[in-house]
């Protein structure tokens, strides 16, 4: 965390985020795991039926549920909370990025016949 401010420059930002298409490719190869950090109230309204569901406020007590051998891709509806969760998980030693466009962007990309693009 001590070097965190030094990394807040445009050329480093690509290391903090992953596009929906990059995520789908890494997920299909078994290289990435989605972590849905929404709170239960949100997941009751609409579901993402793959990935891990670990609300952001529960991350400190549930770190053992996250794979250490894959890229962790944190996601919320957009990206505000997921970027904060990314900072926390990176501090804990995880290889982690946040999903650009969030879960809403992922669902938009996978709607209809495009759902076949992800291997579940």
C-alpha positions as CSV (number, residue, x, y, z in Angstrom):
1,X,0.0,0.0,0.0
2,X,2.9,2.3,0.6
3,X,3.6,2.4,-3.2
4,X,-0.1,2.8,-4.1
5,X,0.0,6.6,-4.6
6,X,2.9,6.2,-7.0
7,X,0.8,4.0,-9.2
8,X,-2.1,6.4,-9.6
9,X,-0.9,7.6,-13.0
10,X,-2.6,7.0,-16.4
11,X,0.0,4.5,-17.7
12,X,-0.6,2.2,-14.6
13,X,-4.4,2.2,-14.7
14,X,-4.6,-0.7,-17.2
15,X,-3.1,-2.9,-14.5
16,X,-6.1,-2.2,-12.2
17,X,-9.0,-3.0,-14.6
18,X,-10.1,-5.7,-17.1
19,X,-12.6,-5.3,-20.0
20,X,-15.6,-7.5,-20.3
21,X,-14.2,-9.3,-23.3
22,X,-10.8,-9.8,-21.6
23,X,-12.6,-11.2,-18.6
24,X,-14.7,-13.6,-20.7
25,X,-11.5,-14.9,-22.4
26,X,-9.6,-15.4,-19.1
27,X,-12.7,-17.0,-17.4
28,X,-13.1,-19.4,-20.3
29,X,-9.4,-20.4,-20.0
30,X,-9.8,-21.0,-16.3
31,X,-7.5,-18.1,-15.5
32,X,-9.9,-15.8,-13.8
33,X,-12.7,-15.9,-11.2
34,X,-15.6,-13.4,-10.9
35,X,-16.3,-12.2,-7.4
36,X,-19.7,-10.4,-7.2
37,X,-19.3,-8.0,-4.2
38,X,-22.9,-6.8,-4.1
39,X,-24.9,-6.9,-0.9
40,X,-27.6,-9.6,-0.5
41,X,-30.4,-7.1,-1.1
42,X,-29.0,-6.5,-4.6
43,X,-28.4,-10.1,-5.5
44,X,-32.0,-10.9,-4.6
45,X,-33.2,-8.4,-7.2
46,X,-31.1,-9.9,-10.0
47,X,-28.7,-12.8,-10.2
48,X,-25.4,-13.6,-11.9
49,X,-25.4,-17.4,-11.9
50,X,-21.7,-17.9,-11.9
51,X,-18.7,-16.7,-10.0
52,X,-18.4,-16.2,-6.2
53,X,-20.8,-14.1,-4.2
54,X,-18.9,-12.3,-1.4
55,X,-20.3,-9.0,-0.4
56,X,-17.6,-6.3,-0.1
57,X,-18.1,-5.8,3.6
58,X,-17.5,-9.6,4.2
59,X,-14.2,-9.8,2.2
60,X,-12.0,-9.5,5.3
61,X,-13.6,-12.6,6.9
62,X,-13.9,-14.6,3.7
63,X,-10.5,-14.3,2.0
64,X,-10.0,-18.0,2.3
65,X,-12.8,-18.6,-0.2
66,X,-10.9,-16.7,-3.0
67,X,-8.5,-18.6,-5.2
68,X,-4.9,-17.6,-5.0
69,X,-4.0,-19.2,-8.3
70,X,-6.3,-17.2,-10.5
71,X,-6.9,-13.6,-11.4
72,X,-9.7,-12.3,-9.1
73,X,-12.1,-10.0,-11.0
74,X,-14.3,-8.0,-8.6
75,X,-17.6,-6.6,-9.9
76,X,-20.5,-4.6,-8.7
77,X,-23.2,-3.0,-10.9
78,X,-20.8,-0.4,-12.3
79,X,-17.3,-0.1,-10.8
80,X,-17.1,2.2,-7.9
81,X,-17.3,-0.4,-5.1
82,X,-15.3,-3.0,-7.1
83,X,-12.4,-0.6,-7.5
84,X,-12.3,-0.1,-3.7
85,X,-12.5,-3.9,-3.2
86,X,-9.7,-4.3,-5.7
87,X,-7.4,-2.0,-3.6
88,X,-8.2,-4.0,-0.5
89,X,-7.6,-7.4,-2.1
90,X,-4.4,-6.2,-3.8
91,X,-3.2,-5.2,-0.3
92,X,-4.0,-8.7,0.9
93,X,-1.7,-10.1,-1.9
94,X,-4.3,-11.2,-4.5
95,X,-3.9,-10.8,-8.2
96,X,-7.0,-8.7,-8.7
97,X,-8.6,-6.3,-11.2
98,X,-12.0,-4.7,-11.4
99,X,-14.5,-5.3,-14.2
100,X,-14.9,-2.2,-16.5
101,X,-18.6,-1.6,-17.0
102,X,-19.4,-3.8,-14.0
103,X,-22.0,-6.5,-13.9
104,X,-24.4,-4.4,-15.9
105,X,-21.8,-4.2,-18.7
106,X,-21.2,-7.9,-18.5
107,X,-24.9,-8.7,-18.7
108,X,-25.3,-6.4,-21.6
109,X,-22.5,-8.2,-23.4
110,X,-23.9,-11.6,-22.7
111,X,-27.6,-11.0,-23.4
112,X,-29.5,-13.1,-25.8
113,X,-27.6,-15.4,-28.1
114,X,-24.3,-13.9,-26.9
115,X,-24.6,-15.8,-23.6
116,X,-23.0,-18.7,-25.5
117,X,-19.7,-16.8,-25.4
118,X,-19.0,-17.7,-21.7
119,X,-18.3,-21.4,-20.7
120,X,-20.3,-22.3,-17.7
